[in-house]
Amino acid sequence: MKRNSHITPILLLLAVLFYQQSANALNVAIIGSNSNANISAYLNNNGFTVTDYGNTIPSAATLAGFQAVLLLRTAGNGDLKAWVNNGGLLITEWSGADWAVANVITATVSTSGSIGTGTPITFSGSTLGTKLSQGLPNPYSDGGATEFFYTFSSIGSGVETLATRPTNIPAIIGAAYGTGYTFVIAYDWADGFSDTSSNNGTLIVNALNSGATGASLIPANPSSITATANPVCSGNTVQLTANGAVGTVYWYTGSCGGTQVTTGNPITVSPSTTTTYYARNFQGGNYSSGCAQITINVEPTPVSGSLTKNPNVASLCQGYSVSAALTPGSGGNGVDQLEYRTNNGTTWSSWAAYNSGSSISTNGLVGVEVQTRRTASTCSSAAYNTVSWVVNPLLQYRTTQSGNWITLDNWQQFNGSSWVAASSYPGQLSNACANPLVTIQADHHMEIAAGNVIEIPNLEIQTDLDSSGKVTVKSGGKLTVQSQLQLDQSNGAAIVVE
């Protein structure tokens, strides 16, 4: 019983190993001629079912019963090409590369001849490169069976270099064709092929067991895309990184596989409008079935609106109202900032919110400004557009004493809140807002001397019970009252011309 308990696990293990080997075994056809018998024996001993056709290419119907073909130093035909396209695994040896690059893989080849016995072969670290190197030193060589080489050039974008010889020259390349796959081995791996064991024997078993088909090598989709900024300003750069990248990442706009932007990972883009970007993996001649995507929101460049003044003048008199109508700006976050401020003659007020078209009284002011800009949330807001008015005070004059009209000490003027010493005499300023009313107080007699020309809008000459005001215009002087003259002649108020 003890003896049987040891035997049973061993038998079960052998049964499992036999099942695994059988489950993974392929039907393999050999086409061409170089060590055919030894190759057949070796592969049969490793669980494969091998049929040697020599230099005869089986019919399409016959090829359909095989999962793999070894093409030894000969050319294929249209049936073989169709077989690869439909999912077959093709492995070439040395000059078999001529037919492969002309039909099922994008590259060109030329004969290099002998590179040297035991030329080392170094596998890439890719998924398939790693599978090919299983059980082999890396680099590996196999005497005279790694000596004569073809040289690849013009290798297509969908073709993967799986191994190289010294100075990084491709020695094995591979690519999908349809749902099939082709390993093109540039050297003479079948020379002196051993029917028991060899490094090249291990290589071919690895290639047959790689599971390489066009369908099986479809890379996974990128899992997501991250951006260094989102949203961004129009025209600003943003870096996009495809997470879960495999092989080469292709980038598109419009749709997955739409308008190609570029390749690589990460990439830098400068969208001018909100744009959705799609990332797709490409490896071994196959694109991933789908894309990851990200929408980069772009805030349009803000442009400030315009302001229309009412009245459309640079200056006006106190007492009038002003307003500004906004024509909205564009871009940014869609919000127009609109503000106004006033100057009372001493300081400017703080900016305050303003409603388009609202009236602003100018009483007691010397200046009004309205400004607008289009604001932005991500970008810098636009520069302000500003309109303004200079407000001229409505100067009122009154006499302080009798004397010459043009003597400042004889006058006061109203500054909007109180009477102060005059800085000009009535008629001196050309400002349309000046001199709205000139008052000659009772008992004050003002004289306009020869050569003095006085022009004022309104004149009032006051009287009281005891005295009256008077204006005397001397010969050669002149007084013009443009609008209204008020004087009480019955009480002695007078304009005297001498």
KEKOLMI-623553 format. One line per field, with one value per residue (C-alpha): y, z negated, x; residue number from 1. Coordinates in nm, 2 decimals. Example, Ala and Ser with C-alpha at 12.3 -4.5 7.8 and 13.67 -1.06 7.14 Angstrom:
Y <- -0.45:-0.11
Z <- -0.78:-0.71
X <- 1.23:1.37
pos <- 1:2
//
This chain:
Y <- 0.00:0.23:0.16:0.22:0.55:0.68:0.55:0.70:1.07:1.01:0.85:1.14:1.40:1.21:1.21:1.59:1.66:1.44:1.62:1.96:1.86:1.71:2.01:2.25:2.03:2.17:2.01:2.13:2.11:2.13:2.29:2.31:2.12:2.14:1.87:1.78:1.43:1.55:1.85:1.61:1.37:1.64:1.81:1.47:1.39:1.72:1.65:1.80:1.62:1.69:1.62:1.67:1.79:1.86:2.11:2.05:2.30:2.14:2.25:2.51:2.24:2.05:2.35:2.42:2.12:2.27:2.53:2.60:2.57:2.57:2.73:2.60:2.79:2.80:3.02:2.99:3.06:3.23:2.94:2.97:3.35:3.30:3.03:3.28:3.55:3.31:3.24:3.02:3.05:3.07:3.02:3.08:2.97:3.17:3.23:3.17:3.53:3.63:3.51:3.62:3.99:3.99:3.86:3.86:4.10:4.45:4.46:4.41:4.16:4.11:3.82:3.90:3.56:3.42:3.64:3.39:3.05:3.08:3.44:3.54:3.61:3.85:3.84:4.15:4.20:4.22:3.96:3.75:3.81:3.67:3.37:3.28:3.29:3.04:2.78:2.96:3.17:3.53:3.58:3.23:3.07:2.74:2.69:2.66:2.71:3.07:3.16:3.26:3.55:3.76:4.13:4.31:4.68:4.91:4.73:4.84:5.01:4.70:4.47:4.38:4.31:4.01:3.93:4.09:3.99:4.20:4.58:4.55:4.42:4.25:3.87:3.77:3.98:3.91:4.05:3.97:3.91:3.90:3.68:3.48:3.55:3.51:3.47:3.55:3.41:3.55:3.28:2.91:2.76:2.43:2.36:2.03:2.03:1.77:1.53:1.52:1.86:2.19:2.56:2.61:2.32:2.50:2.82:2.65:2.48:2.81:2.98:2.70:2.73:3.11:3.13:3.40:3.47:3.79:3.74:3.64:3.93:4.20:4.43:4.54:4.88:5.16:5.18:5.56:5.89:6.15:6.52:6.77:7.03:7.03:7.27:7.47:7.80:7.81:7.74:7.64:7.31:7.00:6.67:6.35:6.02:5.69:5.46:5.09:5.16:4.86:4.89:5.21:5.44:5.60:5.91:6.03:6.30:6.26:5.90:5.59:5.54:5.87:6.16:6.06:6.32:6.16:5.85:5.81:5.84:6.08:6.35:6.72:6.89:7.25:7.24:7.57:7.43:7.16:6.84:6.47:6.26:5.89:5.66:5.32:5.06:4.90:4.60:4.32:4.46:4.48:4.76:4.73:4.67:5.00:5.33:5.52:5.87:6.21:6.54:6.84:7.14:7.46:7.80:8.04:8.34:8.62:8.94:9.24:9.40:9.76:10.05:10.32:10.65:10.86:11.15:11.07:11.37:11.40:11.65:11.80:12.02:11.92:11.83:11.62:11.23:10.99:10.63:10.35:10.07:9.74:9.53:9.19:9.04:8.69:8.38:8.33:8.21:8.41:8.67:9.05:9.24:9.60:9.87:10.24:10.50:10.87:11.16:11.42:11.65:11.50:11.13:10.86:10.62:10.25:10.06:9.94:9.71:9.89:9.79:9.86:10.18:10.30:10.67:10.82:11.17:11.41:11.65:11.74:11.54:11.62:11.28:10.95:10.63:10.30:9.99:9.64:9.32:8.96:8.74:8.39:8.10:7.92:8.18:8.54:8.78:9.02:9.38:9.64:9.87:10.20:10.52:10.84:11.19:11.50:11.69:12.06:12.24:12.48:12.79:13.05:13.39:13.66:13.99:14.04:14.42:14.69:14.73:14.64:14.34:14.15:14.18:13.83:13.96:14.11:13.77:13.44:13.13:12.83:12.50:12.28:12.31:12.65:12.99:13.02:13.27:13.29:13.14:13.33:13.62:13.59:13.57:13.47:13.10:12.97:12.65:12.62:12.53:12.85:13.16:13.01:13.29:13.61:13.80:14.16:14.19:14.49:14.80:14.65:14.86:14.67:14.85:14.71:14.92:15.02:14.72:14.46:14.24:14.03:13.76:13.57:13.35:13.51:13.82:13.92:14.26:14.25:14.53:14.57:14.85:15.06:15.00:14.85:14.69:14.84:14.76:15.04:14.97:15.23:15.36:15.09:14.81:14.56:14.34:14.07:13.87:13.57:13.44:13.61:13.95:14.02:14.37:14.56:14.90:15.03:14.99:15.13:14.83:14.94:14.88:15.21:15.27:15.56
Z <- 0.00:-0.08:0.25:0.45:0.27:0.42:0.77:0.80:0.78:1.04:1.28:1.23:1.29:1.61:1.72:1.66:1.85:2.14:2.15:2.15:2.43:2.63:2.57:2.70:2.99:3.35:3.68:3.86:4.23:4.36:4.71:4.87:4.80:4.53:4.26:4.30:4.15:3.83:3.79:3.83:3.58:3.32:3.34:3.33:3.02:2.87:2.92:3.26:3.55:3.85:4.22:4.46:4.81:4.93:5.22:5.29:5.16:5.04:5.18:5.00:4.87:4.73:4.57:4.39:4.17:4.04:3.77:3.86:4.16:4.17:4.50:4.56:4.83:5.08:5.20:5.11:5.33:5.32:5.12:4.86:4.84:4.80:4.53:4.33:4.37:4.23:3.91:3.99:3.82:4.07:3.97:4.24:4.26:4.43:4.80:4.71:4.61:4.98:5.02:4.68:4.73:5.07:4.95:4.57:4.40:4.47:4.51:4.77:4.75:4.91:4.87:4.63:4.65:4.38:4.07:3.87:3.71:3.38:3.43:3.11:3.13:2.87:2.80:2.74:2.41:2.58:2.51:2.81:2.78:2.43:2.54:2.81:2.56:2.31:2.21:2.41:2.30:2.41:2.63:2.77:3.07:3.25:3.43:3.81:3.78:3.68:3.95:4.28:4.27:4.47:4.38:4.33:4.43:4.47:4.19:4.17:3.88:3.79:3.79:3.46:3.43:3.20:3.20:3.33:3.42:3.33:3.38:3.33:3.68:3.69:3.71:3.64:3.73:3.69:3.78:3.81:4.15:4.13:3.84:3.89:3.80:3.96:3.79:4.05:3.93:4.13:4.06:4.14:3.83:4.01:4.10:3.93:3.73:3.45:3.40:3.03:2.89:3.00:2.93:3.26:3.18:2.87:3.07:3.32:3.04:2.86:3.18:3.24:2.88:2.88:2.96:3.21:3.44:3.56:3.33:3.02:3.05:3.05:2.77:2.48:2.50:2.30:1.97:1.95:2.04:1.80:1.88:1.71:1.72:1.80:1.89:2.07:2.25:2.62:2.79:2.46:2.45:2.25:2.21:2.26:2.12:2.22:1.92:2.00:2.31:2.51:2.81:3.00:2.90:3.19:3.11:3.29:3.29:3.41:3.32:3.23:3.55:3.69:3.78:3.67:3.46:3.38:3.22:2.90:2.53:2.37:2.64:2.62:2.79:2.83:2.89:2.99:2.91:2.69:2.83:2.75:2.80:2.85:2.77:2.93:2.87:3.17:3.14:3.36:3.66:3.46:3.32:2.99:3.04:2.88:2.74:2.42:2.46:2.29:2.36:2.31:2.24:2.39:2.26:2.56:2.56:2.38:2.58:2.40:2.52:2.62:2.45:2.62:2.44:2.39:2.44:2.67:2.57:2.39:2.13:2.01:1.74:1.39:1.35:1.66:1.65:1.84:1.92:2.12:2.31:2.33:2.64:2.48:2.53:2.64:2.52:2.16:1.92:2.08:1.81:1.87:1.58:1.59:1.33:1.28:1.06:1.00:0.90:0.66:0.72:0.44:0.49:0.72:0.57:0.56:0.87:0.82:1.03:1.31:1.51:1.88:1.98:1.62:1.57:1.35:1.21:1.24:0.96:0.76:0.98:1.19:1.36:1.44:1.58:1.69:1.77:1.89:1.96:2.05:1.76:1.77:1.52:1.66:1.86:1.79:1.82:2.11:2.07:1.98:2.23:2.07:2.15:1.95:1.92:1.78:1.58:1.57:1.27:1.32:1.19:1.02:0.94:0.69:0.60:0.27:0.31:0.56:0.80:1.14:1.31:1.39:1.04:0.88:0.52:0.61:0.68:0.52:0.69:0.58:0.58:0.54:0.17:0.06:0.18:0.21:0.34:0.72:0.94:1.24:1.31:1.49:1.86:1.83:1.90:2.24:2.07:2.17:1.81:1.67:1.57:1.56:1.33:1.22:0.93:0.85:0.49:0.35:0.30:0.52:0.82:1.08:1.36:1.70:1.81:2.16:2.36:2.14:2.33:2.10:2.23:1.98:2.00:1.72:1.51:1.19:1.03:0.68:0.47:0.12:-0.07:-0.12:0.18:0.53:0.74:1.05:1.35:1.53:1.88:1.95:2.30:2.50:2.27:2.36:2.18:2.35:2.16:2.37:2.20:1.91:1.75:1.41:1.26:1.05:1.21:0.97:0.68:0.86:1.01:1.33:1.61:1.70:2.02:2.02
X <- 0.00:0.28:0.45:0.13:0.07:0.40:0.33:-0.02:0.08:0.36:0.11:-0.13:0.15:0.25:-0.11:-0.14:0.18:0.07:-0.27:-0.10:0.14:-0.14:-0.37:-0.10:0.02:-0.02:-0.04:0.27:0.35:0.71:0.75:1.09:1.41:1.67:1.71:1.34:1.37:1.55:1.31:1.01:1.15:1.24:0.90:0.71:0.90:0.79:0.42:0.36:0.21:0.43:0.38:0.67:0.57:0.92:0.91:0.54:0.30:-0.02:-0.36:-0.57:-0.80:-0.50:-0.34:-0.66:-0.59:-0.26:-0.21:0.16:0.39:0.77:0.89:1.25:1.44:1.16:0.87:0.51:0.21:-0.13:-0.28:-0.02:-0.07:-0.44:-0.38:-0.17:-0.43:-0.69:-0.50:-0.20:0.14:0.43:0.79:1.06:1.42:1.69:1.59:1.23:1.24:1.23:0.87:0.76:0.86:0.70:0.37:0.29:0.52:0.64:1.02:1.29:1.58:1.92:2.17:2.46:2.63:2.84:2.85:3.05:2.99:2.81:2.69:2.51:2.13:1.98:1.61:1.40:1.22:0.88:0.61:0.69:1.06:1.04:0.84:1.10:1.38:1.23:1.49:1.77:2.06:2.02:2.21:2.23:2.41:2.40:2.73:2.70:2.32:2.36:2.62:2.46:2.22:1.98:1.97:1.64:1.57:1.27:1.09:0.73:0.56:0.36:0.66:0.83:1.20:1.21:1.58:1.90:2.26:2.56:2.54:2.16:2.09:1.74:1.77:1.41:1.11:0.74:0.41:0.04:-0.11:-0.49:-0.56:-0.24:0.12:0.47:0.81:1.08:1.41:1.70:1.95:2.01:1.85:1.77:2.14:2.25:1.93:1.95:1.66:1.73:1.81:1.96:1.92:1.75:1.52:1.42:1.37:1.13:0.93:0.90:0.78:0.52:0.40:0.40:0.03:0.11:-0.18:-0.32:-0.62:-0.43:-0.19:-0.45:-0.33:-0.55:-0.71:-0.54:-0.72:-0.75:-0.59:-0.46:-0.40:-0.17:-0.44:-0.82:-0.97:-0.71:-0.69:-0.73:-0.39:-0.22:-0.04:-0.14:0.03:-0.18:-0.07:-0.23:-0.24:-0.20:0.00:0.12:0.35:0.29:0.01:-0.19:-0.38:-0.70:-0.97:-1.32:-1.35:-1.14:-0.94:-1.07:-0.83:-0.48:-0.31:0.03:0.19:0.38:0.32:0.29:0.20:0.16:-0.14:-0.26:-0.64:-0.81:-1.16:-1.29:-1.16:-1.20:-0.88:-0.87:-0.57:-0.53:-0.26:-0.07:0.16:0.27:0.08:-0.25:-0.45:-0.64:-1.01:-1.10:-0.96:-0.94:-1.07:-1.06:-1.23:-1.01:-1.23:-1.10:-1.20:-1.22:-0.99:-1.18:-1.25:-1.39:-1.72:-1.76:-1.93:-2.14:-2.14:-2.45:-2.40:-2.11:-1.90:-1.56:-1.70:-2.02:-2.16:-2.26:-2.63:-2.66:-2.67:-2.45:-2.48:-2.30:-2.46:-2.27:-2.22:-2.13:-1.78:-1.70:-1.51:-1.39:-1.65:-1.93:-1.95:-1.90:-1.77:-1.92:-1.83:-1.83:-1.67:-1.69:-1.46:-1.58:-1.29:-1.08:-1.07:-1.21:-1.46:-1.41:-1.53:-1.89:-2.12:-2.30:-2.60:-2.58:-2.76:-2.83:-2.81:-2.54:-2.59:-2.30:-2.41:-2.11:-1.87:-1.57:-1.54:-1.72:-1.57:-1.73:-1.53:-1.60:-1.40:-1.49:-1.38:-1.23:-1.22:-0.91:-0.74:-0.65:-0.95:-0.94:-0.82:-1.07:-1.24:-1.32:-1.52:-1.51:-1.65:-1.49:-1.76:-1.72:-1.88:-2.17:-1.98:-2.19:-2.04:-2.14:-1.98:-1.80:-1.75:-1.76:-1.47:-1.33:-1.51:-1.19:-1.04:-1.06:-1.09:-1.42:-1.58:-1.67:-1.78:-1.99:-1.81:-2.12:-2.14:-2.02:-1.90:-1.52:-1.27:-1.30:-1.03:-1.16:-1.39:-1.72:-1.67:-1.30:-1.35:-1.46:-1.60:-1.97:-2.05:-1.90:-2.10:-2.45:-2.55:-2.37:-2.51:-2.43:-2.52:-2.70:-2.48:-2.21:-2.11:-1.91:-1.72:-1.63:-1.33:-1.24:-1.10:-1.27:-1.52:-1.74:-1.98:-2.19:-2.51:-2.71:-2.69:-2.88:-2.85:-2.99:-3.15:-3.27:-3.45:-3.14:-2.93:-2.91:-2.65:-2.51:-2.29:-2.12:-1.98:-1.71:-1.65:-1.47:-1.59:-1.85:-2.10:-2.31:-2.58:-2.66:-2.97:-3.14:-3.10:-3.27:-3.27:-3.52:-3.52:-3.79:-3.54:-3.24:-3.08:-2.92:-2.67:-2.50:-2.32:-2.08
pos <- 1:2:3:4:5:6:7:8:9:10:11:12:13:14:15:16:17:18:19:20:21:22:23:24:25:26:27:28:29:30:31:32:33:34:35:36:37:38:39:40:41:42:43:44:45:46:47:48:49:50:51:52:53:54:55:56:57:58:59:60:61:62:63:64:65:66:67:68:69:70:71:72:73:74:75:76:77:78:79:80:81:82:83:84:85:86:87:88:89:90:91:92:93:94:95:96:97:98:99:100:101:102:103:104:105:106:107:108:109:110:111:112:113:114:115:116:117:118:119:120:121:122:123:124:125:126:127:128:129:130:131:132:133:134:135:136:137:138:139:140:141:142:143:144:145:146:147:148:149:150:151:152:153:154:155:156:157:158:159:160:161:162:163:164:165:166:167:168:169:170:171:172:173:174:175:176:177:178:179:180:181:182:183:184:185:186:187:188:189:190:191:192:193:194:195:196:197:198:199:200:201:202:203:204:205:206:207:208:209:210:211:212:213:214:215:216:217:218:219:220:221:222:223:224:225:226:227:228:229:230:231:232:233:234:235:236:237:238:239:240:241:242:243:244:245:246:247:248:249:250:251:252:253:254:255:256:257:258:259:260:261:262:263:264:265:266:267:268:269:270:271:272:273:274:275:276:277:278:279:280:281:282:283:284:285:286:287:288:289:290:291:292:293:294:295:296:297:298:299:300:301:302:303:304:305:306:307:308:309:310:311:312:313:314:315:316:317:318:319:320:321:322:323:324:325:326:327:328:329:330:331:332:333:334:335:336:337:338:339:340:341:342:343:344:345:346:347:348:349:350:351:352:353:354:355:356:357:358:359:360:361:362:363:364:365:366:367:368:369:370:371:372:373:374:375:376:377:378:379:380:381:382:383:384:385:386:387:388:389:390:391:392:393:394:395:396:397:398:399:400:401:402:403:404:405:406:407:408:409:410:411:412:413:414:415:416:417:418:419:420:421:422:423:424:425:426:427:428:429:430:431:432:433:434:435:436:437:438:439:440:441:442:443:444:445:446:447:448:449:450:451:452:453:454:455:456:457:458:459:460:461:462:463:464:465:466:467:468:469:470:471:472:473:474:475:476:477:478:479:480:481:482:483:484:485:486:487:488:489:490:491:492:493:494:495:496:497:498
//
